[in-house]
């Protein structure tokens, strides 16, 4: 039984593990627990898995009287969710409960621990979330995506760096991939995206200098759905520029790219490191616990990526760094080598096997 969701970053690693379990052990009984409002509410039924739902929400990060009152209600709701989770674990008898972080996973993980069930925590971010930090001590195993995450946990044994299960892509010839986007196959190519909804600060920065790259570099620019209308009024696709709200074929986009400009979400970082793609990371400044900054810092300190703050991406230095790297293949190659050292492309397989072994011990 998997518990996690709210966002795709918490849900899709669980889905990747579930799919790997079914590949290795067809007929394995798998279900998910989440909320009625998170991405899991639509995605899990669409993928054909059973979904058990709880009413649970995260704490408000504030100290005002209104925030404290709201958090009192959150605690009361959490207690009710734990009661429901205890009943669910008793009735379903899962061999292993897997939590992938976020407040959504907390009730089921805690219920499993209280009932003595084998349970595994998989943490995607360099800075572990509150659920991981609080419940890791009683977990059967804790699996991290970054070695640096160990320093945030009191527990030292039974902690592994297994990576973050991410989408798998097979890279193809860069020139052929660029031609799929209608671009010059010979020019270095920048891939820009800010997640499925886009990133306005990144989009605003790109608008300032994208025309200056014409004839020198290609740009594949995923704007997100919120900005595509305004950007399309100013720019049109050409032999050096592809613009769209969403990229369906990310495998070709990564294959075409020599450099990536993007956010530093855990899934994105896992994809970059698995593929060895040099990147300029612009952490989303409002992420819970500022975890994207920790993700980006883990790569920056080893020379695997450049970190530029969200408030700085519009500045002259950011443009200088981006233009410089597009012209400097030697620096990009060094970043790519460092990036690959962080990659864990076998993460889903490793975690699936650990789940199986825990199930046998149960």
C-alpha positions as CSV (number, residue, x, y, z in Angstrom):
1,X,0.0,0.0,0.0
2,X,1.4,3.4,-1.1
3,X,0.7,6.6,0.7
4,X,1.6,9.9,-0.9
5,X,0.3,12.6,-3.2
6,X,-1.0,16.1,-3.1
7,X,1.5,16.9,-5.9
8,X,3.0,14.9,-8.7
9,X,6.4,15.1,-7.0
10,X,5.1,12.9,-4.2
11,X,2.8,10.8,-6.3
12,X,4.8,9.7,-9.4
13,X,7.7,8.1,-7.5
14,X,5.1,5.9,-5.8
15,X,3.6,5.1,-9.2
16,X,7.0,4.2,-10.6
17,X,7.7,1.8,-7.7
18,X,4.2,0.2,-8.1
19,X,4.8,-0.3,-11.8
20,X,8.2,-1.9,-11.2
21,X,6.7,-4.2,-8.6
22,X,4.1,-5.4,-11.1
23,X,6.9,-6.0,-13.7
24,X,8.9,-8.1,-11.3
25,X,6.0,-9.8,-9.5
26,X,2.8,-9.8,-11.6
27,X,-0.3,-10.2,-9.5
28,X,1.0,-8.1,-6.6
29,X,-1.9,-6.4,-4.8
30,X,-1.3,-2.7,-4.9
31,X,-3.5,0.2,-3.6
32,X,-2.9,3.8,-2.8
33,X,-4.0,6.2,0.0
34,X,-4.4,9.9,-0.5
35,X,-6.9,12.8,-0.5
36,X,-9.9,13.7,-2.6
37,X,-8.3,17.0,-3.6
38,X,-4.7,16.1,-4.6
39,X,-3.5,14.9,-8.0
40,X,-3.9,11.3,-6.8
41,X,-7.7,11.7,-6.9
42,X,-7.8,11.6,-10.7
43,X,-4.4,10.0,-11.6
44,X,-4.7,6.8,-9.5
45,X,-8.1,5.7,-10.7
46,X,-7.0,6.6,-14.3
47,X,-4.0,4.3,-13.9
48,X,-6.2,1.5,-12.7
49,X,-5.3,1.3,-9.0
50,X,-7.6,1.4,-6.0
51,X,-7.5,4.7,-4.0
52,X,-8.5,5.0,-0.3
53,X,-9.0,8.6,0.7
54,X,-8.5,10.6,3.9
55,X,-9.4,14.1,4.9
56,X,-6.1,15.6,5.9
57,X,-4.3,18.9,5.3
58,X,-0.9,20.4,6.0
59,X,0.0,23.0,8.6
60,X,-0.1,26.7,7.9
61,X,3.4,28.1,8.3
62,X,2.5,31.2,10.4
63,X,2.0,32.3,14.0
64,X,-0.9,34.6,13.8
65,X,-4.0,33.7,15.9
66,X,-5.9,32.8,12.7
67,X,-3.0,30.4,11.7
68,X,-2.9,28.8,15.1
69,X,-6.7,28.3,15.0
70,X,-6.4,26.7,11.6
71,X,-3.6,24.4,12.8
72,X,-5.7,23.3,15.7
73,X,-8.3,22.2,13.2
74,X,-5.5,20.5,11.2
75,X,-4.5,18.5,14.2
76,X,-8.1,17.4,14.9
77,X,-8.5,16.3,11.3
78,X,-5.2,14.4,11.4
79,X,-6.3,12.5,14.5
80,X,-9.5,11.4,12.6
81,X,-7.4,10.5,9.5
82,X,-5.1,8.3,11.7
83,X,-8.2,6.5,13.1
84,X,-9.4,5.8,9.6
85,X,-5.9,4.7,8.6
86,X,-5.7,2.2,11.5
87,X,-9.0,0.7,10.4
88,X,-7.8,0.5,6.8
89,X,-4.5,-1.2,7.7
90,X,-6.4,-3.7,9.9
91,X,-8.8,-4.6,7.1
92,X,-6.4,-4.6,4.2
93,X,-3.5,-6.4,5.9
94,X,-0.8,-4.9,3.7
95,X,2.6,-6.6,3.8
96,X,4.4,-3.3,3.4
97,X,3.3,0.4,3.6
98,X,5.3,2.8,1.6
99,X,5.2,6.6,2.2
100,X,6.5,9.0,-0.3
101,X,6.4,12.2,1.8
102,X,4.1,15.1,2.3
103,X,1.3,15.4,4.9
104,X,-0.8,13.0,2.7
105,X,1.4,10.0,3.6
106,X,1.6,10.7,7.4
107,X,-1.7,9.0,8.6
108,X,-1.1,5.7,6.9
109,X,2.6,5.6,7.8
110,X,1.9,6.3,11.4
111,X,-0.9,3.7,11.4
112,X,1.4,1.1,10.0
113,X,4.1,1.9,12.6
114,X,1.5,1.7,15.5
115,X,0.3,-1.7,14.2
116,X,3.8,-3.1,13.7
117,X,3.6,-3.3,10.0
118,X,6.7,-3.1,7.8
119,X,7.0,0.4,6.4
120,X,9.3,2.2,4.1
121,X,9.8,6.0,3.6
122,X,11.0,7.3,0.3
123,X,12.1,11.0,0.4
124,X,12.6,12.9,-2.9
125,X,14.1,16.2,-1.7
126,X,17.5,17.1,-0.4
127,X,15.9,18.7,2.6
128,X,13.5,16.0,4.0
129,X,9.9,17.0,4.7
130,X,8.4,17.1,8.1
131,X,6.7,13.7,7.6
132,X,10.0,12.0,6.9
133,X,11.8,13.8,9.7
134,X,9.1,12.9,12.3
135,X,8.3,9.3,11.3
136,X,11.8,8.1,10.1
137,X,12.8,6.9,13.6
138,X,10.1,4.2,13.6
139,X,10.3,3.3,9.9
140,X,11.6,-0.1,8.8
141,X,13.8,1.6,6.2
142,X,14.3,5.2,5.0
143,X,15.4,5.8,1.4
144,X,16.9,9.1,0.4
145,X,17.6,10.8,-3.0
146,X,20.6,12.8,-1.9
147,X,23.5,11.8,0.4
148,X,23.4,15.2,2.1
149,X,19.9,14.5,3.4
150,X,21.4,12.2,6.1
151,X,22.4,15.2,8.2
152,X,18.8,16.2,8.7
153,X,17.8,12.8,10.2
154,X,18.5,11.7,13.8
155,X,18.4,8.1,12.7
156,X,21.6,6.7,11.3
157,X,21.0,3.0,10.6
158,X,18.6,1.6,8.1
159,X,19.0,4.7,5.9
160,X,19.9,4.3,2.2
161,X,20.6,6.6,-0.7
162,X,18.6,4.9,-3.4
163,X,17.6,7.8,-5.6
164,X,14.2,9.2,-6.7
165,X,12.2,7.0,-9.1
166,X,11.7,9.3,-12.1
167,X,10.4,9.1,-15.7
168,X,12.7,7.1,-17.9
169,X,13.9,8.5,-21.2
170,X,16.1,7.0,-24.0
171,X,18.2,9.7,-25.6
172,X,18.4,9.9,-29.3
173,X,20.8,11.7,-31.7
174,X,20.6,15.4,-30.9
175,X,20.4,16.6,-34.5
176,X,17.4,14.3,-35.2
177,X,15.7,15.4,-32.0
178,X,16.2,19.1,-33.0
179,X,14.6,18.4,-36.4
180,X,11.5,17.1,-34.6
181,X,11.0,20.6,-33.2
182,X,11.7,22.2,-36.6
183,X,15.1,23.6,-35.4
184,X,18.5,23.9,-36.9
185,X,20.2,20.5,-36.2
186,X,23.7,21.9,-36.0
187,X,23.2,24.6,-33.4
188,X,23.6,24.2,-29.6
189,X,20.2,24.1,-28.0
190,X,18.7,25.5,-24.7
191,X,15.7,23.7,-23.2
192,X,13.5,26.0,-21.0
193,X,10.7,24.7,-18.8
194,X,9.3,25.6,-15.4
195,X,7.1,22.5,-14.7
196,X,3.8,21.6,-16.1
197,X,2.3,25.1,-15.2
198,X,5.4,27.0,-16.3
199,X,7.4,29.6,-14.3
200,X,6.6,33.2,-14.9
201,X,9.9,34.6,-13.6
202,X,11.8,32.3,-16.0
203,X,9.5,33.2,-18.9
204,X,9.9,36.9,-18.2
205,X,13.7,36.5,-18.3
206,X,13.7,34.5,-21.5
207,X,11.5,37.1,-23.2
208,X,14.2,39.7,-22.7
209,X,17.0,37.9,-24.5
210,X,15.7,35.1,-26.6
211,X,15.8,37.0,-29.9
212,X,19.5,37.7,-29.3
213,X,20.2,34.0,-29.6
214,X,18.8,33.8,-33.1
215,X,21.3,32.3,-35.5
216,X,23.6,31.3,-32.6
217,X,21.5,28.8,-30.6
218,X,18.2,27.1,-30.7
219,X,15.6,27.4,-27.9
220,X,12.9,24.9,-27.0
221,X,10.6,26.9,-24.7
222,X,7.8,25.3,-22.7
223,X,5.9,28.3,-21.4
224,X,3.2,26.5,-19.4
225,X,-0.5,27.1,-20.1
226,X,-0.7,30.4,-18.1
227,X,1.7,32.4,-20.2
228,X,1.4,30.9,-23.7
229,X,-1.2,33.4,-25.0
230,X,0.8,36.5,-24.1
231,X,4.2,35.0,-25.2
232,X,2.6,33.9,-28.5
233,X,1.7,37.5,-29.3
234,X,5.4,38.5,-29.1
235,X,7.2,35.5,-30.5
236,X,6.6,32.8,-33.1
237,X,8.3,29.5,-33.7
238,X,11.1,29.5,-36.2
239,X,14.1,27.5,-37.2
240,X,15.8,28.6,-34.0
241,X,12.8,28.8,-31.7
242,X,10.1,26.3,-30.7
243,X,7.4,27.6,-28.4
244,X,4.5,25.7,-26.8
245,X,2.6,25.4,-23.5
246,X,3.6,21.8,-22.9
247,X,6.1,19.3,-24.3
248,X,4.6,15.9,-24.8
249,X,7.8,14.3,-26.0
250,X,10.3,15.1,-23.3
251,X,12.6,12.4,-24.4
252,X,13.2,14.3,-27.7
253,X,13.5,17.6,-25.8
254,X,16.2,16.3,-23.5
255,X,17.9,14.7,-26.5
256,X,18.0,18.0,-28.4
257,X,19.2,20.0,-25.4
258,X,22.8,20.9,-24.6
259,X,21.7,23.0,-21.6
260,X,18.6,23.2,-19.5
261,X,17.1,26.2,-17.7
262,X,14.4,25.0,-15.2
263,X,13.1,24.8,-11.7
264,X,14.7,22.4,-9.1
265,X,11.9,20.1,-8.2
266,X,12.9,16.7,-7.1
267,X,11.6,14.9,-10.2
268,X,13.3,17.3,-12.5
269,X,16.6,17.0,-10.7
270,X,16.3,13.2,-10.9
271,X,15.7,13.3,-14.6
272,X,18.6,15.7,-15.2
273,X,21.1,13.6,-13.2
274,X,20.0,10.3,-14.7
275,X,20.6,11.8,-18.2
276,X,23.6,13.9,-17.3
277,X,22.2,17.1,-18.6
278,X,24.0,20.4,-17.5
279,X,21.4,22.8,-16.1
280,X,20.9,26.3,-14.7
281,X,18.5,25.7,-11.8
282,X,16.2,28.4,-10.6
283,X,14.5,27.1,-7.4
284,X,10.9,28.0,-6.8
285,X,11.2,30.3,-3.8
286,X,7.8,29.4,-2.3
287,X,8.3,25.7,-2.1
288,X,7.6,24.1,1.3
289,X,10.7,24.4,3.5
290,X,12.5,26.0,0.5
291,X,13.3,22.4,-0.5
292,X,14.1,23.3,-4.2
293,X,17.0,25.5,-3.0
294,X,18.5,22.4,-1.2
295,X,18.0,20.3,-4.3
296,X,19.8,22.8,-6.4
297,X,22.6,23.4,-3.9
298,X,23.3,19.6,-3.8
299,X,24.2,19.8,-7.5
300,X,25.8,23.2,-7.5
301,X,28.4,22.3,-4.9
302,X,29.7,19.5,-7.1
303,X,29.8,21.5,-10.3
304,X,26.8,19.6,-11.7
305,X,24.6,22.7,-12.2
306,X,24.5,26.5,-11.8
307,X,22.2,27.9,-9.2
308,X,20.5,31.3,-9.9
309,X,18.0,32.7,-7.5
310,X,14.4,33.4,-8.7
311,X,14.9,37.2,-8.0
312,X,18.2,37.1,-10.0
313,X,17.1,35.3,-13.2
314,X,16.0,38.6,-14.8
315,X,19.4,40.2,-14.3
316,X,22.5,40.6,-16.5
317,X,24.5,37.9,-14.7
318,X,21.9,35.3,-15.5
319,X,22.0,36.2,-19.2
320,X,25.8,36.2,-19.2
321,X,25.9,32.7,-17.6
322,X,23.3,31.2,-20.0
323,X,25.0,32.7,-23.2
324,X,28.4,31.8,-21.9
325,X,27.5,28.1,-21.3
326,X,25.8,27.8,-24.7
327,X,29.2,28.8,-26.3
328,X,31.3,26.7,-24.0
329,X,31.0,23.0,-24.7
330,X,34.0,22.1,-22.5
331,X,32.3,23.6,-19.4
332,X,29.0,21.9,-20.3
333,X,30.8,18.5,-20.7
334,X,32.3,18.9,-17.2
335,X,28.9,19.7,-15.7
336,X,27.4,16.7,-17.5
337,X,30.0,14.4,-16.0
338,X,29.4,15.7,-12.5
339,X,25.7,15.5,-13.0
340,X,25.8,11.8,-14.0
341,X,27.5,11.0,-10.7
342,X,24.4,12.1,-8.9
343,X,22.1,9.9,-11.1
344,X,20.3,6.9,-9.8
345,X,18.5,5.5,-12.9
346,X,17.9,2.2,-11.2
347,X,16.0,3.8,-8.3
348,X,12.6,2.2,-9.0
349,X,14.1,-1.2,-9.4
350,X,16.2,-0.9,-6.2
351,X,13.2,0.3,-4.2
352,X,10.9,-2.3,-5.6
353,X,13.3,-5.0,-4.5
354,X,13.6,-3.5,-1.0
355,X,9.8,-3.5,-0.7
356,X,9.7,-7.2,-1.7
357,X,12.4,-8.1,0.9
358,X,10.6,-6.2,3.6
359,X,7.4,-8.0,2.7
360,X,9.1,-11.4,3.1
361,X,10.3,-10.4,6.6
362,X,6.8,-9.4,7.6
